[in-house]
Amino acid sequence: MTLTPEQLEAIGCKKIHWNPKINGGFFEYYVPTSGDGVGWNDSRLISVTFNGMEKPDHDFMVWLVSPRMRIGLRGVRTIEQFVLMYELLTGDTLEEK
């Protein structure tokens, strides 16, 4: 089963609506790891965009995000893989709320 916005919200991901005035924009779901995750020096560590930069190749893309850089994690396609990636990178756990 592929990753959905509902699954991301269930594990506590925050949501950003980028560029809503440009063709409806796109959504990014993320887990902040420093600050609130959106400041210049903050880190989101792992995030998912739907209908954004990944189009037209993919419906969504999981990203490793740090200040001023992002790397696409094309192999992460399920909520279980997303949670595992987060846990491996941080040593913390994400649990459904």
Secondary structure, DSSP 4 states (H G I P E B T S, - for coil): ----HHHHHHTT-EEEEE-TTTTT-EEEEEE-SBTTS-STT-B-EEEEEESSTTTTT-SEEEEEEETTEEEE-TT--SHHHHHHHHHHHHS------
